[in-house]
């Protein structure tokens, strides 16, 4: 997997002639990354993973009656022998109770042994399938999340707002990200951003109220709540989160009046002033967080 972005002598991210960012792999080799192709590969892996799960469920349902039998073929042979033995019994044999009871015990013991072995074998198959699916899920997540960070304008490009590299950002915020099936289209994957690493508080969109934020917007909102963000703002003034007498977007430094900020936020939403709305929303969230910690 890619270790870090490749930089030229001026400290800028190297790109190919067609604009693909270049990474260094673990051996130091420079490798261009085709994000659209990578995303399509992720979708294909997701569909393949789903087919494996469905096939496993069908297999489990179909052979449920044999789930306690380790070797079905051996069990069938023993059952056929028992049927043949019973068929060859004459009336005198049936009258020999001791012989019949002995055979019943032997058949029961053999059957229980077969059931025990079959159960162990079946559980091993299921566990192997779970492990395979887990590895594929991990691969899908790694490819998806890595691609998202490598394209976010906060961390890449000439006009990026921070000095933080995509791989460093992924190391810090990766636990706040979850790759999930799209509720509206189960064949597709979506990347959700959460304020907390326990993934209990999803980041919702400012520009589309009530909807989960897309990755770029969600990561921008999450960044505004990062306590150490000012340590990574670019010195050329390209970043957000400026300090001093005014807040982001030219707002006054006194942000104690939540009602005033909420009114300004509502006005920004009505006027479709996206940047201003996001700035106000983050300031409201930050004040509420400070109030929660103080309490």
C-alpha positions in Angstrom: 0.0 0.0 0.0 1.0 3.6 -0.4 3.3 5.0 2.3 3.1 8.7 1.5 2.7 11.3 -1.2 5.8 11.9 -3.4 7.2 15.4 -3.2 9.4 17.3 -5.5 12.4 19.4 -4.5 10.1 22.4 -3.7 8.1 20.3 -1.3 5.1 20.1 -3.7 3.1 17.0 -4.4 4.2 15.3 -7.6 1.5 14.6 -10.2 1.4 12.9 -13.6 0.8 14.8 -16.8 -2.9 13.9 -16.6 -3.2 15.2 -13.0 -2.9 11.9 -11.0 -1.2 12.3 -7.6 2.0 10.2 -7.2 2.7 8.2 -4.0 5.8 6.4 -2.7 5.1 2.7 -1.9 6.8 0.9 1.0 9.9 0.3 -1.2 10.2 3.9 -2.1 9.0 3.4 -5.7 6.9 6.2 -7.1 3.4 5.0 -8.1 0.6 7.2 -9.7 -2.8 6.7 -8.2 -5.9 6.7 -10.4 -8.6 7.5 -8.0 -11.6 6.8 -10.3 -10.2 3.4 -11.3 -9.5 2.7 -7.6 -13.1 3.6 -6.7 -14.5 1.3 -9.4 -12.3 -1.5 -8.0 -13.8 -0.8 -4.6 -17.3 -1.1 -5.9 -16.5 -4.3 -7.7 -15.0 -5.8 -4.5 -18.1 -4.8 -2.6 -20.4 -6.5 -5.1 -18.2 -9.6 -5.0 -18.2 -9.6 -1.2 -22.0 -9.4 -1.2 -22.2 -12.4 -3.6 -20.0 -14.4 -1.3 -22.2 -13.6 1.7 -25.4 -14.5 -0.2 -23.9 -17.7 -1.5 -22.7 -18.6 2.1 -26.2 -18.0 3.4 -27.8 -20.1 0.8 -25.3 -22.9 1.4 -25.9 -22.7 5.2 -29.7 -22.9 4.7 -29.5 -25.7 2.1 -27.4 -28.0 4.3 -28.7 -27.0 7.7 -30.1 -30.5 8.1 -26.5 -31.9 8.0 -24.9 -29.2 10.1 -24.2 -31.7 12.9 -22.7 -34.3 10.6 -18.9 -34.0 9.8 -18.6 -36.6 7.0 -21.9 -36.8 5.2 -20.6 -39.5 2.8 -19.4 -41.7 5.7 -22.7 -41.1 7.5 -24.6 -42.2 4.4 -22.6 -45.4 4.1 -23.2 -46.3 7.8 -26.9 -45.5 7.4 -27.1 -47.7 4.3 -25.5 -50.5 6.2 -27.9 -50.1 9.1 -30.9 -50.2 6.7 -29.5 -53.3 5.0 -28.9 -55.0 8.4 -32.4 -54.3 9.5 -33.9 -55.5 6.2 -32.1 -58.8 6.6 -33.3 -59.4 10.1 -35.8 -62.2 10.5 -38.4 -62.6 13.1 -36.1 -64.6 15.4 -33.5 -61.8 15.4 -36.1 -59.2 16.4 -37.0 -61.4 19.3 -33.4 -61.2 20.6 -33.8 -58.1 22.6 -30.3 -57.9 23.8 -28.9 -58.0 20.3 -31.3 -55.3 19.1 -30.5 -53.0 22.1 -26.8 -53.5 21.5 -27.1 -52.5 17.9 -29.2 -49.5 18.8 -26.6 -48.3 21.2 -23.8 -48.7 18.6 -25.8 -46.8 16.0 -26.5 -44.0 18.5 -22.9 -43.7 19.5 -21.7 -43.7 15.9 -24.4 -41.1 14.9 -23.4 -38.8 17.8 -19.8 -39.0 16.9 -20.6 -38.2 13.3 -22.8 -35.3 14.4 -20.0 -33.9 16.6 -17.4 -34.1 13.8 -19.8 -32.6 11.3 -20.5 -29.7 13.6 -16.8 -28.9 14.0 -16.3 -29.1 10.3 -19.3 -26.9 9.5 -18.2 -24.3 12.1 -14.7 -24.3 10.5 -16.2 -23.5 7.0 -18.3 -20.7 8.4 -15.4 -19.2 10.3 -13.2 -19.4 7.2 -15.9 -17.6 5.2 -16.2 -14.9 8.0 -12.4 -14.4 8.0 -12.4 -14.0 4.2 -15.3 -11.5 4.3 -13.5 -9.6 7.1 -10.3 -9.4 5.0 -12.3 -8.1 2.0 -14.1 -5.5 4.1 -10.8 -4.3 5.5 -9.4 -4.0 2.0 -12.4 -2.1 0.8 -12.2 0.3 3.7 -8.5 0.9 3.2 -8.9 1.7 -0.4 -11.9 3.8 0.0 -10.8 5.9 3.0 -7.3 6.3 1.6 -8.6 7.6 -1.7 -10.9 10.1 0.0 -8.1 11.6 2.1 -5.8 11.7 -0.9 -8.3 13.9 -2.8 -9.5 16.2 0.0 -8.7 19.9 -0.7 -7.7 20.4 3.0 -4.7 18.1 2.5 -3.7 18.2 -1.2 -3.3 20.7 -4.0 -1.6 24.0 -4.4 -4.5 25.8 -2.6 -4.8 23.3 0.3 -5.6 24.9 3.6 -3.3 22.9 5.8 0.2 21.5 6.1 -1.1 18.1 7.0 -0.5 15.4 4.5 -3.3 12.9 3.5 -1.7 10.0 5.2 -1.2 12.0 8.4 -4.8 13.1 8.3 -6.0 9.5 7.8 -3.9 8.4 10.8 -5.6 11.1 13.0 -9.2 11.1 11.7 -9.4 7.6 10.2 -11.3 6.2 13.2 -14.0 8.8 12.7 -14.7 7.5 9.2 -16.9 4.5 8.3 -17.6 2.9 4.9 -21.2 1.7 4.7 -23.7 0.3 2.2 -25.9 3.1 0.8 -29.4 3.0 2.3 -30.8 4.2 -1.0 -28.7 1.9 -3.2 -27.4 -1.3 -1.5 -25.1 -1.9 -4.5 -23.1 1.3 -3.7 -20.9 2.3 -0.8 -20.9 5.6 1.0 -18.3 7.1 3.4 -19.7 8.6 6.6 -17.9 11.0 8.9 -18.5 11.1 12.7 -17.6 13.7 15.3 -16.6 11.0 17.8 -14.3 8.0 17.3 -17.0 5.7 18.7 -19.1 6.6 15.7 -22.2 7.7 17.6 -22.5 11.3 16.5 -22.7 11.5 12.6 -21.7 14.7 10.9 -24.8 16.1 9.1 -24.7 18.4 6.1 -25.1 22.1 6.4 -26.0 22.7 2.8 -28.4 19.8 2.8 -30.0 19.9 6.3 -31.1 16.5 7.6 -28.9 14.5 5.3 -25.5 13.0 6.3 -22.6 15.1 5.0 -20.7 13.9 2.0 -17.0 13.2 2.9 -15.5 16.5 1.8 -18.0 18.6 3.7 -18.1 16.2 6.7 -14.3 16.2 6.9 -14.2 20.0 6.7 -16.7 20.2 9.6 -14.8 17.7 11.6 -11.6 19.6 11.0 -13.1 22.8 12.5 -13.6 20.9 15.8 -10.0 19.5 15.9 -8.3 21.1 18.9 -4.8 21.2 17.3 -5.9 22.5 13.9 -4.2 25.9 14.3 -0.9 24.1 14.4 -1.4 22.9 10.8 -2.8 26.0 9.2 -0.7 27.1 6.2 1.3 30.2 6.9 0.3 31.7 3.5 -3.2 32.5 4.8 -4.7 29.7 2.7 -6.4 28.0 5.6 -9.5 28.4 7.7 -9.7 28.8 11.4 -7.9 32.2 11.5 -7.2 33.7 15.0 -7.4 37.3 16.2 -10.2 39.8 16.7 -12.5 38.1 14.2 -13.6 34.5 13.6 -13.8 32.7 10.3 -16.0 34.4 7.7 -15.5 37.9 9.3 -17.7 37.2 12.3 -17.1 39.2 15.6 -14.9 37.5 18.2 -17.6 37.5 20.8 -19.5 34.2 20.1 -21.2 33.8 23.5 -24.6 34.7 22.2 -25.8 31.4 20.7 -29.2 32.9 19.8 -27.4 35.5 17.7 -25.2 33.0 16.0 -28.2 30.7 15.3 -30.1 33.6 13.7 -27.0 34.4 11.5 -26.8 30.7 10.6 -30.5 30.6 9.5 -30.0 33.8 7.4 -26.9 32.2 5.7 -28.9 29.0 4.9 -31.8 31.1 3.4 -29.3 33.1 1.3 -27.5 29.9 0.3 -24.2 31.3 1.6 -22.6 27.9 2.0 -19.2 28.9 3.4 -20.7 31.4 5.9 -23.2 28.8 7.0 -20.5 26.1 7.6 -18.4 28.6 9.6 -21.4 29.6 11.8 -22.5 26.0 12.3 -19.0 25.0 13.5 -18.8 28.0 15.9 -22.2 27.0 17.4 -21.0 23.4 17.7 -17.7 24.5 19.3 -19.4 26.7 21.9 -21.8 23.9 22.8 -18.9 21.5 23.2 -17.1 24.0 25.5 -20.2 24.4 27.5 -20.5 20.6 27.8 -16.9 20.3 29.0 -17.3 23.1 31.5 -20.4 21.5 32.9 
